Amino acid sequence: IVFQNPFQNPIMLHAKIIERGGFALAKDSTNKQILAPNEIFKLNVIFKPKELQSYTAEVIISANEKSNWVYKLIGHVLLPSISEFNFSTVCRS
């Protein structure tokens, strides 16, 4: 997630994740950061699912404990294809 400080003053950011399931924030992304005006912060999110299912989470970036930005995440786990699939269908006449 790429976040840019939209304000004309520096802000203190804090990121957290809710209902993570297979999602986690990288360790370097969980510390509080001070962002100068228009400075960019890259938040690294890791997706490591344990089961074949869909996962959802929300990443919340808080600024100065007054403003929140919510990023909704959806992750789908798919089985890798071992071989090429060939199929044919009959079309209507």
The first five atom37 places (N, CA, C, CB, O) and aatype in JSON, in Angstrom:
{
  "aatype": [9, 19, 13, 5, 2, 14, 13, 5, 2, 14, 9, 12, 10, 8, 0, 11, 9, 9, 6, 1, 7, 7, 13, 0, 10, 0, 11, 3, 15, 16, 2, 11, 5, 9, 10, 0, 14, 2, 6, 9, 13, 11, 10, 2, 19, 9, 13, 11, 14, 11, 6, 10, 5, 15, 18, 16, 0, 6, 19, 9, 9, 15, 0, 2, 6, 11, 15, 2, 17, 19, 18, 11, 10, 9, 7, 8, 19, 10, 10, 14, 15, 9, 15, 6, 13, 2, 13, 15, 16, 19, 4, 1, 15],
  "atom_mask": [
    [1, 1, 1, 1, 1],
    [1, 1, 1, 1, 1],
    [1, 1, 1, 1, 1],
    [1, 1, 1, 1, 1],
    [1, 1, 1, 1, 1],
    [1, 1, 1, 1, 1],
    [1, 1, 1, 1, 1],
    [1, 1, 1, 1, 1],
    [1, 1, 1, 1, 1],
    [1, 1, 1, 1, 1],
    [1, 1, 1, 1, 1],
    [1, 1, 1, 1, 1],
    [1, 1, 1, 1, 1],
    [1, 1, 1, 1, 1],
    [1, 1, 1, 1, 1],
    [1, 1, 1, 1, 1],
    [1, 1, 1, 1, 1],
    [1, 1, 1, 1, 1],
    [1, 1, 1, 1, 1],
    [1, 1, 1, 1, 1],
    [1, 1, 1, 0, 1],
    [1, 1, 1, 0, 1],
    [1, 1, 1, 1, 1],
    [1, 1, 1, 1, 1],
    [1, 1, 1, 1, 1],
    [1, 1, 1, 1, 1],
    [1, 1, 1, 1, 1],
    [1, 1, 1, 1, 1],
    [1, 1, 1, 1, 1],
    [1, 1, 1, 1, 1],
    [1, 1, 1, 1, 1],
    [1, 1, 1, 1, 1],
    [1, 1, 1, 1, 1],
    [1, 1, 1, 1, 1],
    [1, 1, 1, 1, 1],
    [1, 1, 1, 1, 1],
    [1, 1, 1, 1, 1],
    [1, 1, 1, 1, 1],
    [1, 1, 1, 1, 1],
    [1, 1, 1, 1, 1],
    [1, 1, 1, 1, 1],
    [1, 1, 1, 1, 1],
    [1, 1, 1, 1, 1],
    [1, 1, 1, 1, 1],
    [1, 1, 1, 1, 1],
    [1, 1, 1, 1, 1],
    [1, 1, 1, 1, 1],
    [1, 1, 1, 1, 1],
    [1, 1, 1, 1, 1],
    [1, 1, 1, 1, 1],
    [1, 1, 1, 1, 1],
    [1, 1, 1, 1, 1],
    [1, 1, 1, 1, 1],
    [1, 1, 1, 1, 1],
    [1, 1, 1, 1, 1],
    [1, 1, 1, 1, 1],
    [1, 1, 1, 1, 1],
    [1, 1, 1, 1, 1],
    [1, 1, 1, 1, 1],
    [1, 1, 1, 1, 1],
    [1, 1, 1, 1, 1],
    [1, 1, 1, 1, 1],
    [1, 1, 1, 1, 1],
    [1, 1, 1, 1, 1],
    [1, 1, 1, 1, 1],
    [1, 1, 1, 1, 1],
    [1, 1, 1, 1, 1],
    [1, 1, 1, 1, 1],
    [1, 1, 1, 1, 1],
    [1, 1, 1, 1, 1],
    [1, 1, 1, 1, 1],
    [1, 1, 1, 1, 1],
    [1, 1, 1, 1, 1],
    [1, 1, 1, 1, 1],
    [1, 1, 1, 0, 1],
    [1, 1, 1, 1, 1],
    [1, 1, 1, 1, 1],
    [1, 1, 1, 1, 1],
    [1, 1, 1, 1, 1],
    [1, 1, 1, 1, 1],
    [1, 1, 1, 1, 1],
    [1, 1, 1, 1, 1],
    [1, 1, 1, 1, 1],
    [1, 1, 1, 1, 1],
    [1, 1, 1, 1, 1],
    [1, 1, 1, 1, 1],
    [1, 1, 1, 1, 1],
    [1, 1, 1, 1, 1],
    [1, 1, 1, 1, 1],
    [1, 1, 1, 1, 1],
    [1, 1, 1, 1, 1],
    [1, 1, 1, 1, 1],
    [1, 1, 1, 1, 1]
  ],
  "atom_positions": [
    [[0.86, -1.17, 0.0], [0.0, 0.0, 0.0], [0.9, 1.22, 0.0], [-0.97, 0.0, 1.22], [1.82, 1.33, 0.81]],
    [[0.63, 2.14, -0.91], [1.4, 3.38, -0.99], [0.52, 4.5, -0.43], [1.86, 3.69, -2.47], [-0.59, 4.73, -0.91]],
    [[1.02, 5.19, 0.57], [0.26, 6.26, 1.22], [1.06, 7.55, 1.14], [-0.06, 5.91, 2.71], [2.27, 7.56, 1.4]],
    [[0.4, 8.64, 0.77], [1.05, 9.94, 0.7], [0.37, 10.9, 1.68], [1.02, 10.51, -0.76], [-0.86, 10.96, 1.73]],
    [[1.18, 11.63, 2.44], [0.64, 12.61, 3.39], [-0.08, 13.71, 2.61], [1.78, 13.21, 4.28], [0.56, 14.46, 1.87]],
    [[-1.4, 13.82, 2.76], [-2.14, 14.83, 2.0], [-2.16, 16.22, 2.66], [-3.55, 14.36, 1.8], [-2.69, 17.17, 2.09]],
    [[-1.57, 16.32, 3.84], [-1.65, 17.57, 4.6], [-0.4, 18.43, 4.4], [-1.84, 17.26, 6.08], [0.63, 17.96, 3.91]],
    [[-0.52, 19.7, 4.79], [0.59, 20.64, 4.68], [1.51, 20.6, 5.91], [0.05, 22.06, 4.48], [2.51, 21.31, 5.97]],
    [[1.17, 19.77, 6.89], [1.97, 19.62, 8.11], [2.43, 18.17, 8.24], [1.15, 20.06, 9.37], [1.8, 17.27, 7.68]],
    [[3.5, 17.94, 8.98], [3.91, 16.56, 9.23], [2.84, 15.83, 10.04], [5.27, 16.52, 9.97], [2.13, 16.43, 10.85]],
    [[2.74, 14.52, 9.82], [1.78, 13.71, 10.57], [2.48, 12.46, 11.1], [0.56, 13.32, 9.69], [3.47, 11.99, 10.53]],
    [[1.95, 11.94, 12.21], [2.43, 10.68, 12.76], [1.47, 9.59, 12.31], [2.55, 10.74, 14.33], [0.27, 9.67, 12.57]],
    [[2.01, 8.56, 11.64], [1.19, 7.47, 11.14], [1.35, 6.24, 12.01], [1.54, 7.14, 9.7], [2.41, 5.98, 12.57]],
    [[0.26, 5.49, 12.1], [0.29, 4.18, 12.75], [-0.58, 3.25, 11.91], [-0.21, 4.25, 14.25], [-1.7, 3.61, 11.55]],
    [[-0.07, 2.07, 11.59], [-0.82, 1.12, 10.77], [-1.15, -0.11, 11.6], [-0.01, 0.73, 9.5], [-0.36, -0.58, 12.41]],
    [[-2.36, -0.64, 11.36], [-2.75, -1.89, 12.0], [-3.63, -2.68, 11.04], [-3.5, -1.64, 13.35], [-4.2, -2.13, 10.1]],
    [[-3.72, -3.99, 11.3], [-4.52, -4.86, 10.44], [-5.58, -5.54, 11.3], [-3.63, -5.91, 9.71], [-5.32, -5.94, 12.43]],
    [[-6.79, -5.66, 10.73], [-7.92, -6.26, 11.43], [-8.41, -7.47, 10.64], [-9.07, -5.23, 11.65], [-8.45, -7.43, 9.41]],
    [[-8.78, -8.53, 11.35], [-9.26, -9.78, 10.72], [-8.26, -10.28, 9.7], [-10.63, -9.57, 10.06], [-8.61, -10.51, 8.54]],
    [[-7.05, -10.44, 10.13], [-5.98, -10.73, 9.2], [-6.05, -12.08, 8.53], [-4.7, -10.63, 9.9], [-5.77, -12.16, 7.33]],
    [[-6.42, -13.17, 9.23], [-6.45, -14.47, 8.58], [-5.1, -14.79, 7.97], [0.0, 0.0, 0.0], [-4.16, -15.12, 8.7]],
    [[-4.99, -14.72, 6.68], [-3.73, -15.0, 5.99], [-2.88, -13.76, 5.74], [0.0, 0.0, 0.0], [-1.82, -13.86, 5.13]],
    [[-3.33, -12.6, 6.21], [-2.61, -11.35, 5.98], [-1.83, -10.92, 7.23], [-3.59, -10.23, 5.57], [-2.24, -11.22, 8.36]],
    [[-0.73, -10.24, 7.02], [0.06, -9.67, 8.11], [0.79, -8.45, 7.58], [1.06, -10.72, 8.71], [1.06, -8.34, 6.39]],
    [[1.11, -7.54, 8.48], [1.94, -6.39, 8.11], [3.4, -6.79, 8.31], [1.58, -5.12, 8.95], [3.75, -7.45, 9.28]],
    [[4.24, -6.38, 7.37], [5.67, -6.62, 7.52], [6.16, -5.88, 8.76], [6.46, -6.16, 6.25], [5.63, -4.83, 9.1]],
    [[7.15, -6.42, 9.44], [7.62, -5.84, 10.7], [8.05, -4.38, 10.55], [8.77, -6.64, 11.24], [7.87, -3.59, 11.47]],
    [[8.62, -4.02, 9.4], [9.05, -2.64, 9.21], [7.87, -1.69, 9.02], [9.99, -2.54, 8.01], [8.06, -0.47, 9.02]],
    [[6.67, -2.22, 8.85], [5.5, -1.38, 8.59], [4.67, -1.1, 9.83], [4.62, -2.03, 7.55], [3.74, -0.29, 9.78]],
    [[4.98, -1.74, 10.96], [4.12, -1.59, 12.13], [4.56, -0.46, 13.06], [4.09, -2.88, 12.89], [3.79, -0.06, 13.93]],
    [[5.75, 0.05, 12.89], [6.23, 1.13, 13.75], [5.57, 2.44, 13.35], [7.76, 1.25, 13.68], [5.17, 2.62, 12.21]],
    [[5.48, 3.35, 14.3], [4.95, 4.68, 13.98], [5.96, 5.42, 13.12], [4.63, 5.49, 15.28], [7.17, 5.34, 13.34]],
    [[5.45, 6.12, 12.14], [6.28, 6.87, 11.19], [5.85, 8.33, 11.2], [6.17, 6.26, 9.75], [4.66, 8.63, 11.32]],
    [[6.8, 9.23, 11.07], [6.46, 10.64, 10.9], [6.67, 10.98, 9.43], [7.34, 11.58, 11.82], [7.74, 10.77, 8.88]],
    [[5.62, 11.49, 8.81], [5.66, 11.83, 7.39], [5.61, 13.33, 7.2], [4.51, 11.16, 6.63], [4.74, 14.01, 7.76]],
    [[6.54, 13.85, 6.43], [6.53, 15.26, 6.06], [5.4, 15.51, 5.06], [7.92, 15.69, 5.45], [4.87, 14.55, 4.49]],
    [[5.02, 16.75, 4.83], [3.98, 17.05, 3.84], [4.32, 16.44, 2.48], [3.78, 18.56, 3.7], [5.44, 16.59, 1.99]],
    [[3.36, 15.76, 1.89], [3.46, 15.1, 0.57], [4.47, 13.95, 0.53], [3.84, 16.11, -0.47], [4.73, 13.41, -0.55]],
    [[5.04, 13.56, 1.66], [5.97, 12.42, 1.68], [5.19, 11.12, 1.5], [6.79, 12.4, 3.0], [4.03, 11.01, 1.92]],
    [[5.84, 10.14, 0.88], [5.21, 8.85, 0.59], [5.72, 7.79, 1.56], [5.47, 8.43, -0.88], [6.91, 7.72, 1.86]],
    [[4.8, 6.96, 2.03], [5.11, 5.84, 2.92], [4.61, 4.56, 2.26], [4.46, 6.03, 4.34], [3.45, 4.49, 1.84]],
    [[5.46, 3.56, 2.16], [5.07, 2.27, 1.57], [4.85, 1.27, 2.69], [6.15, 1.75, 0.58], [5.75, 0.98, 3.48]],
    [[3.65, 0.75, 2.74], [3.25, -0.22, 3.76], [3.26, -1.6, 3.12], [1.85, 0.13, 4.36], [2.52, -1.86, 2.17]],
    [[4.07, -2.49, 3.64], [4.19, -3.84, 3.08], [3.24, -4.8, 3.77], [5.64, -4.35, 3.2], [3.25, -4.94, 4.99]],
    [[2.4, -5.45, 2.96], [1.45, -6.43, 3.47], [1.86, -7.8, 2.93], [-0.02, -6.08, 3.05], [2.15, -7.95, 1.75]],
    [[1.88, -8.79, 3.82], [2.26, -10.16, 3.45], [1.0, -11.02, 3.43], [3.32, -10.75, 4.45], [0.16, -10.93, 4.32]],
    [[0.87, -11.86, 2.39], [-0.25, -12.8, 2.28], [0.31, -14.2, 2.31], [-1.09, -12.56, 0.98], [0.94, -14.64, 1.34]],
    [[0.09, -14.92, 3.42], [0.56, -16.3, 3.59], [-0.59, -17.14, 4.13], [1.8, -16.36, 4.56], [-0.66, -17.39, 5.33]],
    [[-1.48, -17.58, 3.26], [-2.64, -18.35, 3.72], [-2.23, -19.76, 4.13], [-3.7, -18.42, 2.62], [-1.22, -20.29, 3.68]],
    [[-3.05, -20.37, 5.01], [-2.78, -21.73, 5.48], [-3.77, -22.74, 4.92], [-2.82, -21.76, 6.99], [-3.52, -23.94, 4.98]],
    [[-4.88, -22.26, 4.38], [-5.9, -23.15, 3.85], [-6.41, -22.63, 2.51], [-7.07, -23.3, 4.85], [-6.22, -21.46, 2.17]],
    [[-7.06, -23.53, 1.75], [-7.67, -23.14, 0.49], [-9.01, -22.48, 0.78], [-7.84, -24.37, -0.47], [-10.02, -23.16, 0.97]],
    [[-9.01, -21.18, 0.82], [-10.23, -20.42, 1.05], [-9.96, -18.96, 0.69], [-10.71, -20.55, 2.53], [-8.85, -18.6, 0.31]],
    [[-10.98, -18.15, 0.83], [-10.82, -16.71, 0.62], [-10.59, -16.04, 1.96], [-12.06, -16.1, -0.1], [-11.13, -16.48, 2.98]],
    [[-9.78, -15.0, 1.98], [-9.46, -14.27, 3.2], [-9.78, -12.79, 2.99], [-7.95, -14.47, 3.58], [-9.66, -12.26, 1.88]],
    [[-10.19, -12.14, 4.06], [-10.41, -10.7, 4.01], [-9.73, -10.05, 5.21], [-11.94, -10.37, 3.99], [-9.53, -10.68, 6.25]],
    [[-9.38, -8.8, 5.05], [-8.77, -8.04, 6.13], [-8.93, -6.56, 5.83], [-7.26, -8.41, 6.32], [-9.26, -6.16, 4.71]],
    [[-8.69, -5.76, 6.83], [-8.67, -4.31, 6.66], [-7.38, -3.78, 7.24], [-9.91, -3.63, 7.33], [-7.0, -4.12, 8.36]],
    [[-6.71, -2.94, 6.47], [-5.54, -2.22, 6.98], [-6.01, -0.81, 7.28], [-4.34, -2.24, 5.94], [-6.57, -0.13, 6.42]],
    [[-5.76, -0.38, 8.5], [-6.16, 0.97, 8.92], [-4.91, 1.79, 9.18], [-7.08, 0.93, 10.19], [-4.07, 1.42, 10.01]],
    [[-4.79, 2.9, 8.47], [-3.69, 3.83, 8.68], [-4.27, 5.03, 9.41], [-3.0, 4.25, 7.32], [-5.16, 5.72, 8.9]],
    [[-3.77, 5.28, 10.62], [-4.24, 6.4, 11.43], [-3.2, 7.5, 11.43], [-4.55, 5.95, 12.89], [-2.0, 7.24, 11.52]],
    [[-3.67, 8.75, 11.32], [-2.78, 9.91, 11.33], [-3.13, 10.78, 12.51], [-2.87, 10.71, 10.01], [-4.26, 11.25, 12.63]],
    [[-2.16, 11.0, 13.4], [-2.35, 11.87, 14.56], [-3.59, 11.5, 15.37], [-2.45, 13.32, 14.11], [-4.16, 12.35, 16.06]],
    [[-3.99, 10.23, 15.29], [-5.13, 9.7, 16.06], [-6.44, 10.41, 15.74], [-4.84, 9.82, 17.54], [-7.42, 10.25, 16.48]],
    [[-6.48, 11.18, 14.64], [-7.71, 11.89, 14.28], [-8.29, 11.42, 12.94], [-7.45, 13.39, 14.22], [-9.51, 11.39, 12.77]],
    [[-7.43, 11.05, 12.01], [-7.87, 10.65, 10.68], [-7.51, 9.19, 10.44], [-7.25, 11.55, 9.58], [-6.44, 8.73, 10.83]],
    [[-8.43, 8.47, 9.78], [-8.19, 7.07, 9.45], [-8.42, 6.83, 7.97], [-9.09, 6.14, 10.29], [-9.36, 7.37, 7.38]],
    [[-7.57, 6.03, 7.37], [-7.74, 5.55, 6.0], [-7.84, 4.04, 6.09], [-6.55, 6.01, 5.06], [-7.0, 3.39, 6.7]],
    [[-8.9, 3.49, 5.47], [-9.15, 2.05, 5.55], [-8.96, 1.45, 4.16], [-10.58, 1.75, 6.1], [-9.55, 1.9, 3.18]],
    [[-8.11, 0.41, 4.11], [-7.86, -0.33, 2.88], [-8.39, -1.75, 3.06], [-6.33, -0.34, 2.51], [-7.93, -2.47, 3.95]],
    [[-9.35, -2.14, 2.24], [-9.92, -3.48, 2.33], [-9.11, -4.43, 1.45], [-11.42, -3.47, 1.91], [-8.82, -4.13, 0.29]],
    [[-8.75, -5.58, 2.02], [-7.96, -6.58, 1.31], [-8.77, -7.85, 1.13], [-6.65, -6.88, 2.07], [-9.5, -8.27, 2.03]],
    [[-8.64, -8.47, -0.03], [-9.26, -9.77, -0.31], [-8.2, -10.65, -0.94], [-10.53, -9.62, -1.25], [-7.53, -10.25, -1.9]],
    [[-8.04, -11.83, -0.4], [-7.07, -12.78, -0.95], [-7.76, -14.1, -1.26], [0.0, 0.0, 0.0], [-8.49, -14.63, -0.42]],
    [[-7.53, -14.63, -2.45], [-8.1, -15.91, -2.85], [-6.95, -16.89, -3.05], [-8.95, -15.77, -4.16], [-5.95, -16.58, -3.7]],
    [[-7.11, -18.08, -2.5], [-6.1, -19.12, -2.65], [-6.57, -20.07, -3.76], [-5.86, -19.89, -1.31], [-7.69, -20.58, -3.72]],
    [[-5.71, -20.29, -4.73], [-6.01, -21.17, -5.84], [-4.97, -22.28, -5.93], [-6.08, -20.38, -7.17], [-3.8, -22.07, -5.61]],
    [[-5.4, -23.45, -6.35], [-4.44, -24.52, -6.57], [-3.67, -24.25, -7.84], [-5.15, -25.89, -6.65], [-4.25, -23.82, -8.84]],
    [[-2.37, -24.48, -7.84], [-1.61, -24.3, -9.08], [-1.97, -25.39, -10.07], [-0.08, -24.31, -8.8], [-2.26, -26.52, -9.69]],
    [[-1.94, -25.05, -11.33], [-2.24, -26.0, -12.39], [-1.01, -26.88, -12.63], [-2.66, -25.27, -13.69], [0.09, -26.38, -12.88]],
    [[-1.21, -28.19, -12.55], [-0.11, -29.12, -12.78], [0.11, -29.34, -14.27], [-0.38, -30.47, -12.08], [1.24, -29.47, -14.74]],
    [[-0.98, -29.38, -15.0], [-0.85, -29.59, -16.44], [-1.83, -28.67, -17.16], [-1.1, -31.07, -16.81], [-2.66, -28.0, -16.55]],
    [[-1.72, -28.67, -18.45], [-2.59, -27.84, -19.28], [-3.96, -28.48, -19.36], [-1.99, -27.64, -20.69], [-4.06, -29.7, -19.49]],
    [[-5.01, -27.67, -19.28], [-6.37, -28.19, -19.41], [-6.85, -27.96, -20.83], [-7.33, -27.51, -18.38], [-6.76, -26.85, -21.36]],
    [[-7.38, -29.03, -21.45], [-8.0, -28.92, -22.77], [-9.44, -29.38, -22.65], [-7.23, -29.77, -23.84], [-9.71, -30.43, -22.06]],
    [[-10.36, -28.61, -23.19], [-11.74, -29.02, -23.17], [-12.4, -28.45, -24.41], [-12.47, -28.57, -21.88], [-11.93, -27.48, -25.0]],
    [[-13.51, -29.09, -24.79], [-14.25, -28.6, -25.95], [-15.72, -28.56, -25.59], [-14.01, -29.49, -27.21], [-16.17, -29.27, -24.69]],
    [[-16.45, -27.74, -26.29], [-17.89, -27.61, -26.06], [-18.6, -27.65, -27.39], [-18.22, -26.3, -25.3], [-18.03, -27.38, -28.44]],
    [[-19.85, -27.99, -27.31], [-20.66, -28.01, -28.52], [-21.44, -26.71, -28.55], [-21.62, -29.27, -28.57], [-22.08, -26.33, -27.56]],
    [[-21.39, -26.04, -29.68], [-22.11, -24.78, -29.77], [-23.5, -25.02, -30.34], [-21.33, -23.76, -30.63], [-23.73, -26.0, -31.05]],
    [[-24.4, -24.14, -30.04], [-25.78, -24.29, -30.53], [-25.8, -24.14, -32.04], [-26.72, -23.25, -29.87], [-25.03, -23.39, -32.64]],
    [[-26.73, -24.89, -32.63], [-26.89, -24.75, -34.09], [-28.14, -23.99, -34.43], [-26.93, -26.11, -34.77], [-28.43, -23.77, -35.6]]
  ]
}
